[in-house]
Amino acid sequence: MPRFLALAGTVILLASAADAQWLNYRTPGIPRTADGLPNLSAPAPRTADGRADLSGVWRGECAFMISQCWDDSLFFDLGKNVAPEDIQMTPWAAQVQRIREQRDHVDDPLGYCLPPGVPRVLFYRPFKIIQTPSVTAFLHEADIGPLYRQVMTDGRP
């Protein structure tokens, strides 16, 4: 009897988790093409005051660690497509880079199970933006757990 109860409980939990994914739920307001796919050429949505509405789920350039994407990405080298003579680091920045390379990047926050920080957190997993007139919230799923960042947009200094 205990095995049956454990099996029944597992089936119920898995069924409810699968139902919660909303894979076939169409988000209202998204312009669609004739075949029902989102129309990526449609004009950007606007808020009531006419500003661009960033609300929704966004995916970074290399979501889900696609190796070729990482090789071609600007993630590890923002100056990848720029001539070396066009990039001039300040002496302070050059010193910081030298120290970090000498220390084998031990100061990386991920090495201490800390949040990856911006812009890294934007690159490797989908994230959600919730935009209101007074605040824009960024919701991230990270290896260390959920993270959020609030950007106040109500005019405060």
N, CA, C and O of each residue as an XYZ file, in Angstrom:
628
protein
N       0.804     -1.203      0.000
C       0.000      0.000      0.000
C       0.850      1.272      0.000
O       0.522      2.214     -0.722
N       1.963      1.336      0.807
C       2.789      2.554      0.778
C       3.392      2.820     -0.606
O       3.530      3.972     -1.017
N       3.749      1.743     -1.324
C       4.306      1.938     -2.670
C       3.265      2.553     -3.599
O       3.573      3.450     -4.384
N       2.032      2.063     -3.504
C       0.960      2.593     -4.339
C       0.739      4.077     -4.038
O       0.581      4.877     -4.961
N       0.727      4.444     -2.777
C       0.519      5.852     -2.405
C       1.671      6.726     -2.914
O       1.443      7.838     -3.390
N       2.888      6.230     -2.815
C       4.037      6.986     -3.308
C       3.957      7.165     -4.823
O       4.223      8.248     -5.345
N       3.587      6.095     -5.520
C       3.459      6.169     -6.973
C       2.339      7.125     -7.373
O       2.516      7.943     -8.275
N       1.195      7.028     -6.712
C       0.070      7.921     -7.020
C       0.443      9.378     -6.745
O       0.108     10.263     -7.533
N       1.125      9.628     -5.642
C       1.558     10.995     -5.319
C       2.522     11.540     -6.357
O       2.424     12.702     -6.750
N       3.456     10.704     -6.802
C       4.417     11.123     -7.826
C       3.710     11.465     -9.132
O       4.016     12.481     -9.756
N       2.761     10.617     -9.551
C       2.023     10.867    -10.790
C       1.250     12.173    -10.696
O       1.241     12.955    -11.646
N       0.605     12.418     -9.571
C      -0.168     13.661     -9.385
C       0.749     14.871     -9.430
O       0.424     15.861    -10.086
N       1.889     14.818     -8.748
C       2.830     15.944     -8.744
C       3.388     16.220    -10.135
O       3.468     17.377    -10.549
N       3.773     15.178    -10.859
C       4.321     15.368    -12.200
C       3.270     15.921    -13.152
O       3.581     16.772    -13.986
N       2.049     15.457    -13.044
C       0.982     15.937    -13.922
C       0.697     17.407    -13.667
O       0.477     18.163    -14.613
N       0.696     17.826    -12.412
C       0.409     19.229    -12.119
C       1.568     20.115    -12.556
O       1.338     21.241    -12.997
N       2.800     19.643    -12.447
C       3.948     20.439    -12.881
C       3.951     20.603    -14.395
O       4.254     21.684    -14.898
N       3.618     19.549    -15.123
C       3.584     19.632    -16.584
C       2.491     20.587    -17.036
O       2.678     21.325    -18.003
N       1.356     20.583    -16.352
C       0.244     21.457    -16.704
C       0.603     22.925    -16.460
O       0.062     23.807    -17.128
N       1.492     23.197    -15.530
C       1.842     24.573    -15.162
C       2.774     25.245    -16.160
O       3.060     26.433    -16.015
N       3.256     24.527    -17.164
C       4.239     25.103    -18.084
C       3.629     26.012    -19.141
O       4.348     26.834    -19.709
N       2.352     25.904    -19.427
C       1.649     26.767    -20.371
C       2.267     26.732    -21.759
O       2.315     27.760    -22.435
N       2.734     25.586    -22.190
C       3.409     25.502    -23.482
C       2.499     25.891    -24.643
O       2.971     26.446    -25.635
N       1.230     25.614    -24.536
C       0.318     25.901    -25.634
C      -0.538     27.138    -25.383
O      -1.517     27.363    -26.094
N      -0.189     27.926    -24.404
C      -0.930     29.145    -24.082
C      -0.426     30.292    -24.959
O       0.764     30.610    -24.947
N      -1.316     30.901    -25.705
C      -0.941     32.023    -26.573
C      -1.041     33.318    -25.783
O      -2.105     33.663    -25.269
N       0.068     34.026    -25.691
C       0.071     35.297    -24.990
C      -0.768     36.294    -25.773
O      -0.519     36.513    -26.959
N      -1.763     36.904    -25.124
C      -2.603     37.860    -25.843
C      -1.814     39.095    -26.257
O      -0.884     39.511    -25.564
N      -2.189     39.673    -27.382
C      -1.584     40.923    -27.829
C      -0.358     40.767    -28.707
O       0.132     41.757    -29.251
N       0.147     39.561    -28.861
C       1.319     39.367    -29.718
C       0.848     39.267    -31.169
O       0.030     38.406    -31.492
N       1.359     40.144    -32.053
C       0.973     40.031    -33.462
C       1.497     38.728    -34.051
O       2.616     38.305    -33.759
N       0.679     38.103    -34.876
C       1.039     36.801    -35.422
C       0.968     36.811    -36.943
O       0.234     37.596    -37.543
N       1.743     35.927    -37.548
C       1.711     35.740    -38.999
C       0.541     34.819    -39.341
O      -0.144     34.318    -38.450
N       0.319     34.601    -40.638
C      -0.797     33.762    -41.082
C      -0.697     32.339    -40.548
O      -1.719     31.686    -40.337
N       0.542     31.843    -40.325
C       0.700     30.470    -39.818
C       0.646     30.395    -38.294
O       0.861     29.324    -37.727
N       0.362     31.512    -37.620
C       0.185     31.517    -36.172
C       1.437     31.779    -35.365
O       1.365     31.869    -34.140
N       2.585     31.904    -36.013
C       3.822     32.190    -35.292
C       3.904     33.676    -34.960
O       3.296     34.492    -35.653
N       4.647     34.045    -33.912
C       4.795     35.471    -33.605
C       5.423     36.210    -34.784
O       6.369     35.720    -35.401
N       4.893     37.388    -35.090
C       5.397     38.213    -36.192
C       6.540     39.076    -35.672
O       6.307     40.107    -35.041
N       7.773     38.654    -35.936
C       8.945     39.372    -35.433
C       9.224     40.649    -36.214
O      10.082     41.437    -35.816
N       8.517     40.865    -37.314
C       8.684     42.095    -38.097
C       7.650     43.149    -37.724
O       7.694     44.261    -38.250
N       6.738     42.832    -36.845
C       5.699     43.781    -36.440
C       6.321     44.932    -35.650
O       7.387     44.767    -35.057
N       5.670     46.084    -35.635
C       6.189     47.203    -34.835
C       6.254     46.822    -33.356
O       5.454     46.021    -32.874
N       7.209     47.403    -32.653
C       7.358     47.133    -31.222
C       6.105     47.578    -30.476
O       5.527     48.613    -30.807
N       5.677     46.813    -29.474
C       4.510     47.233    -28.700
C       4.825     48.507    -27.923
O       5.984     48.783    -27.612
N       3.796     49.273    -27.615
C       3.936     50.549    -26.908
C       3.094     50.552    -25.643
O       2.052     49.900    -25.575
N       3.555     51.289    -24.649
C       2.772     51.484    -23.437
C       1.739     52.577    -23.701
O       1.722     53.174    -24.777
N       0.888     52.833    -22.727
C      -0.156     53.847    -22.892
C       0.430     55.230    -23.145
O      -0.193     56.054    -23.815
N       1.621     55.490    -22.616
C       2.242     56.810    -22.833
C       3.126     56.855    -24.081
O       3.833     57.839    -24.297
N       3.095     55.808    -24.902
C       3.811     55.811    -26.176
C       5.235     55.296    -26.142
O       5.894     55.252    -27.181
N       5.726     54.907    -24.983
C       7.094     54.371    -24.893
C       7.122     52.898    -25.286
O       6.104     52.210    -25.211
N       8.281     52.424    -25.701
C       8.422     51.005    -26.051
C       8.117     50.149    -24.829
O       8.592     50.437    -23.730
N       7.329     49.106    -25.017
C       6.976     48.195    -23.939
C       7.888     46.978    -24.020
O       7.804     46.195    -24.965
N       8.753     46.823    -23.034
C       9.731     45.733    -23.020
C       9.202     44.490    -22.321
O       9.905     43.481    -22.249
N       7.982     44.540    -21.805
C       7.425     43.419    -21.043
C       7.437     42.139    -21.861
O       7.132     42.145    -23.054
N       7.791     41.048    -21.209
C       7.775     39.747    -21.860
C       9.004     38.938    -21.519
O       9.831     39.348    -20.704
N       9.114     37.794    -22.145
C      10.257     36.903    -21.936
C      11.278     37.186    -23.017
O      10.953     37.234    -24.203
N      12.512     37.372    -22.593
C      13.618     37.669    -23.506
C      14.635     36.548    -23.411
O      14.764     35.891    -22.378
N      15.348     36.342    -24.493
C      16.381     35.308    -24.528
C      17.689     35.965    -24.911
O      17.757     36.745    -25.861
N      18.722     35.640    -24.161
C      20.037     36.159    -24.469
C      20.592     35.578    -25.754
O      20.039     34.638    -26.325
N      21.673     36.146    -26.187
C      22.292     35.735    -27.451
C      22.616     34.247    -27.485
O      22.433     33.603    -28.518
N      23.088     33.697    -26.389
C      23.528     32.305    -26.359
C      22.798     31.518    -25.283
O      23.431     30.824    -24.487
N      21.496     31.616    -25.249
C      20.732     30.892    -24.242
C      20.987     29.391    -24.359
O      21.166     28.860    -25.455
N      21.000     28.735    -23.233
C      21.155     27.291    -23.123
C      22.511     26.794    -23.610
O      22.622     25.651    -24.055
N      23.529     27.622    -23.535
C      24.923     27.211    -23.727
C      25.207     26.500    -25.047
O      25.851     25.451    -25.047
N      24.756     27.030    -26.142
C      25.065     26.465    -27.454
C      26.513     26.828    -27.762
O      26.833     28.010    -27.893
N      27.391     25.843    -27.880
C      28.830     26.107    -27.927
C      29.240     26.981    -29.109
O      30.050     27.891    -28.931
N      28.717     26.743    -30.295
C      29.103     27.563    -31.440
C      28.706     29.013    -31.215
O      29.434     29.932    -31.590
N      27.565     29.206    -30.611
C      27.122     30.564    -30.319
C      28.115     31.248    -29.386
O      28.439     32.421    -29.578
N      28.602     30.525    -28.377
C      29.576     31.119    -27.453
C      30.860     31.479    -28.191
O      31.483     32.499    -27.895
N      31.254     30.653    -29.143
C      32.477     30.933    -29.893
C      32.344     32.209    -30.716
O      33.303     32.967    -30.862
N      31.149     32.440    -31.252
C      30.915     33.605    -32.108
C      30.429     34.825    -31.330
O      30.322     35.917    -31.887
N      30.140     34.643    -30.069
C      29.498     35.675    -29.267
C      30.453     36.791    -28.845
O      31.673     36.626    -28.832
N      29.864     37.915    -28.508
C      30.622     39.020    -27.921
C      30.712     38.869    -26.402
O      31.307     39.715    -25.734
N      30.128     37.799    -25.846
C      30.061     37.629    -24.403
C      31.432     37.691    -23.740
O      31.604     38.390    -22.741
N      32.399     36.975    -24.279
C      33.718     36.941    -23.663
C      34.655     38.010    -24.215
O      35.713     38.264    -23.639
N      34.279     38.625    -25.307
C      35.156     39.625    -25.923
C      34.311     40.686    -26.609
O      33.925     40.532    -27.768
N      34.025     41.766    -25.883
C      33.191     42.838    -26.439
C      33.856     43.519    -27.630
O      33.177     44.154    -28.437
N      35.155     43.395    -27.746
C      35.876     44.007    -28.855
C      36.210     43.021    -29.954
O      37.125     43.265    -30.740
N      35.493     41.916    -30.027
C      35.795     40.836    -30.969
C      35.903     41.310    -32.418
O      36.803     40.879    -33.140
N      35.010     42.183    -32.847
C      34.990     42.624    -34.243
C      35.595     44.008    -34.430
O      35.320     44.684    -35.421
N      36.411     44.422    -33.483
C      37.028     45.748    -33.526
C      38.544     45.564    -33.636
O      39.115     44.673    -33.008
N      39.180     46.404    -34.428
C      40.638     46.328    -34.577
C      41.309     46.627    -33.235
O      40.873     47.534    -32.527
N      42.355     45.888    -32.870
C      43.020     46.097    -31.576
C      43.457     47.542    -31.342
O      43.402     48.033    -30.215
N      43.886     48.215    -32.392
C      44.339     49.605    -32.204
C      43.180     50.561    -31.916
O      43.404     51.691    -31.483
N      41.942     50.114    -32.153
C      40.783     50.954    -31.869
C      40.281     50.803    -30.435
O      39.367     51.515    -30.020
N      40.869     49.886    -29.684
C      40.467     49.685    -28.288
C      41.593     50.186    -27.398
O      42.701     49.651    -27.409
N      41.292     51.205    -26.640
C      42.284     51.776    -25.733
C      41.777     51.652    -24.302
O      40.811     52.315    -23.923
N      42.420     50.811    -23.513
C      42.040     50.699    -22.105
C      42.738     51.796    -21.320
O      43.852     52.209    -21.643
N      42.058     52.254    -20.288
C      42.708     53.200    -19.382
C      43.773     52.428    -18.613
O      43.683     51.204    -18.517
N      44.767     53.096    -18.068
C      45.785     52.380    -17.282
C      45.166     51.589    -16.124
O      45.611     50.485    -15.807
N      44.137     52.168    -15.500
C      43.474     51.472    -14.392
C      42.851     50.164    -14.875
O      43.040     49.123    -14.245
N      42.111     50.204    -15.986
C      41.453     49.009    -16.505
C      42.480     47.962    -16.937
O      42.272     46.769    -16.715
N      43.574     48.389    -17.545
C      44.622     47.451    -17.964
C      45.229     46.752    -16.748
O      45.514     45.556    -16.799
N      45.426     47.487    -15.662
C      45.973     46.903    -14.432
C      44.996     45.889    -13.829
O      45.412     44.817    -13.389
N      43.712     46.217    -13.807
C      42.698     45.294    -13.292
C      42.691     44.014    -14.126
O      42.625     42.917    -13.573
N      42.757     44.146    -15.454
C      42.776     42.971    -16.318
C      43.998     42.105    -16.036
O      43.885     40.884    -15.932
N      45.167     42.734    -15.913
C      46.396     41.969    -15.623
C      46.262     41.199    -14.306
O      46.612     40.021    -14.236
N      45.760     41.858    -13.275
C      45.616     41.207    -11.968
C      44.658     40.027    -12.051
O      44.934     38.955    -11.514
N      43.541     40.229    -12.721
C      42.555     39.143    -12.817
C      43.111     37.959    -13.601
O      42.857     36.808    -13.244
N      43.857     38.224    -14.653
C      44.457     37.134    -15.413
C      45.516     36.411    -14.583
O      45.602     35.184    -14.627
N      46.331     37.166    -13.819
C      47.359     36.558    -12.986
C      46.748     35.694    -11.888
O      47.312     34.667    -11.511
N      45.595     36.113    -11.377
C      44.932     35.377    -10.295
C      43.988     34.302    -10.840
O      43.212     33.721    -10.081
N      44.046     34.033    -12.145
C      43.233     33.001    -12.796
C      41.744     33.213    -12.533
O      40.997     32.254    -12.346
N      41.325     34.464    -12.522
C      39.916     34.858    -12.405
C      39.248     34.356    -11.123
O      38.051     34.070    -11.121
N      40.022     34.248    -10.025
C      39.440     33.774     -8.775
C      38.431     34.768     -8.200
O      37.665     34.414     -7.304
N      38.417     35.985     -8.692
C      37.470     36.978     -8.191
C      36.117     36.908     -8.877
O      35.243     37.727     -8.593
N      35.925     35.956     -9.767
C      34.659     35.812    -10.471
C      33.563     35.484     -9.457
O      33.711     34.537     -8.684
N      32.461     36.252     -9.446
C      31.393     35.999     -8.471
C      30.831     34.579     -8.534
O      30.447     34.029     -7.501
N      30.773     33.974     -9.725
C      30.230     32.616     -9.826
C      31.068     31.604     -9.050
O      30.551     30.576     -8.613
N      32.358     31.888     -8.877
C      33.222     31.006     -8.106
C      32.860     30.977     -6.632
O      33.269     30.068     -5.910
N      32.098     31.962     -6.177
C      31.666     32.051     -4.785
C      30.157     31.839     -4.655
O      29.562     32.190     -3.637
N      29.536     31.258     -5.700
C      28.087     31.020     -5.727
C      27.299     32.308     -5.534
O      26.240     32.309     -4.906
N      27.815     33.395     -6.073
C      27.135     34.684     -6.039
C      26.468     34.941     -7.385
O      26.809     34.294     -8.375
N      25.534     35.865     -7.432
C      24.874     36.159     -8.713
C      25.883     36.561     -9.777
O      26.888     37.203     -9.470
N      25.622     36.185    -11.033
C      26.568     36.480    -12.098
C      26.698     37.956    -12.431
O      27.733     38.360    -12.960
N      25.707     38.771    -12.151
C      25.790     40.199    -12.434
C      25.484     40.528    -13.886
O      25.417     39.653    -14.749
N      25.304     41.806    -14.122
C      25.005     42.323    -15.465
C      26.336     42.662    -16.121
O      27.177     43.264    -15.453
N      26.583     42.327    -17.357
C      25.651     41.814    -18.352
C      25.610     40.296    -18.440
O      24.799     39.762    -19.197
N      26.443     39.584    -17.705
C      26.527     38.125    -17.863
C      25.173     37.444    -17.690
O      24.843     36.531    -18.447
N      24.389     37.871    -16.712
C      23.120     37.219    -16.433
C      22.144     37.340    -17.609
O      21.198     36.558    -17.704
N      22.360     38.303    -18.496
C      21.476     38.509    -19.638
C      21.783     37.573    -20.799
O      20.998     37.496    -21.744
N      22.896     36.866    -20.753
C      23.367     36.125    -21.918
C      22.962     34.668    -21.961
O      22.725     34.139    -23.047
N      22.873     33.997    -20.829
C      22.829     32.548    -20.953
C      21.518     31.887    -20.571
O      21.412     30.666    -20.679
N      20.533     32.618    -20.138
C      19.228     32.036    -19.841
C      18.145     33.036    -20.221
O      18.384     34.243    -20.204
N      16.963     32.548    -20.562
C      15.855     33.477    -20.784
C      15.543     34.235    -19.496
O      15.764     33.716    -18.401
N      15.036     35.447    -19.620
C      14.645     36.232    -18.458
C      13.377     36.996    -18.810
O      13.026     37.146    -19.980
N      12.704     37.470    -17.782
C      11.424     38.147    -17.992
C      11.533     39.592    -17.551
O      12.141     39.903    -16.527
N      10.932     40.476    -18.345
C      10.848     41.886    -17.992
C       9.389     42.207    -17.707
O       8.500     41.882    -18.494
N       9.159     42.851    -16.566
C       7.833     43.346    -16.211
C       7.963     44.861    -16.123
O       8.730     45.380    -15.311
N       7.217     45.560    -16.955
C       7.356     47.012    -17.052
C       6.075     47.696    -16.603
O       4.986     47.375    -17.078
N       6.216     48.640    -15.684
C       5.114     49.498    -15.254
C       5.586     50.938    -15.415
O       6.767     51.155    -15.687
N       4.718     51.924    -15.259
C       5.179     53.315    -15.391
C       6.237     53.721    -14.366
O       7.037     54.618    -14.632
N       6.255     53.073    -13.195
C       7.190     53.521    -12.160
C       8.377     52.598    -11.928
O       9.350     53.004    -11.294
N       8.321     51.371    -12.424
C       9.435     50.440    -12.217
C       9.457     49.413    -13.350
O       8.417     48.997    -13.861
N      10.669     49.022    -13.721
C      10.863     47.921    -14.655
C      11.623     46.843    -13.894
O      12.698     47.099    -13.352
N      11.062     45.632    -13.853
C      11.671     44.539    -13.102
C      12.207     43.485    -14.065
O      11.548     43.122    -15.039
N      13.405     43.005    -13.778
C      14.047     41.947    -14.548
C      14.077     40.701    -13.659
O      14.649     40.727    -12.569
N      13.467     39.621    -14.121
C      13.411     38.381    -13.359
C      14.291     37.341    -14.053
O      14.094     37.026    -15.226
N      15.258     36.816    -13.312
C      16.225     35.864    -13.875
C      16.170     34.545    -13.124
O      15.932     34.515    -11.916
N      16.393     33.456    -13.848
C      16.602     32.157    -13.231
C      18.088     31.853    -13.347
O      18.608     31.671    -14.447
N      18.758     31.801    -12.221
C      20.205     31.577    -12.219
C      20.523     30.261    -11.522
O      19.664     29.680    -10.859
N      21.753     29.794    -11.671
C      22.175     28.545    -11.037
C      22.028     28.606     -9.526
O      21.797     27.581     -8.886
N      22.157     29.793     -8.950
C      22.081     29.926     -7.495
C      20.661     30.175     -7.017
O      20.426     30.270     -5.813
N      19.708     30.282     -7.937
C      18.321     30.533     -7.576
C      17.782     31.730     -8.332
O      18.488     32.312     -9.156
N      16.535     32.108     -8.063
C      15.952     33.235     -8.781
C      16.579     34.551     -8.357
O      16.899     34.757     -7.186
N      16.748     35.438     -9.328
C      17.299     36.770     -9.080
C      16.342     37.799     -9.662
O      15.636     37.517    -10.629
N      16.317     38.965     -9.089
C      15.549     40.037     -9.698
C      16.310     41.352     -9.564
O      17.168     41.517     -8.696
N      15.974     42.260    -10.433
C      16.586     43.590    -10.412
C      15.472     44.577    -10.727
O      14.724     44.382    -11.686
N      15.355     45.627     -9.938
C      14.360     46.656    -10.163
C      15.042     47.923    -10.653
O      16.034     48.367    -10.074
N      14.510     48.500    -11.714
C      15.001     49.770    -12.215
C      13.853     50.773    -12.057
O      12.818     50.650    -12.713
N      14.043     51.759    -11.187
C      13.000     52.744    -10.962
C      12.904     53.687    -12.155
O      13.906     54.254    -12.589
N      11.710     53.848    -12.674
C      11.509     54.687    -13.856
C      10.469     55.776    -13.567
O       9.744     56.212    -14.462
N      10.412     56.205    -12.308
C       9.436     57.208    -11.925
C      10.027     58.612    -11.827
O       9.387     59.520    -11.296
N      11.239     58.790    -12.335
C      11.858     60.104    -12.363
C      12.712     60.431    -11.159
O      13.267     61.528    -11.089
N      12.839     59.523    -10.211
C      13.660     59.818     -9.023
C      15.134     59.914     -9.411
O      15.568     59.287    -10.378
N      15.884     60.683     -8.671
C      17.325     60.812     -8.990
C      18.080     59.516     -8.709
O      19.291     59.449     -8.920
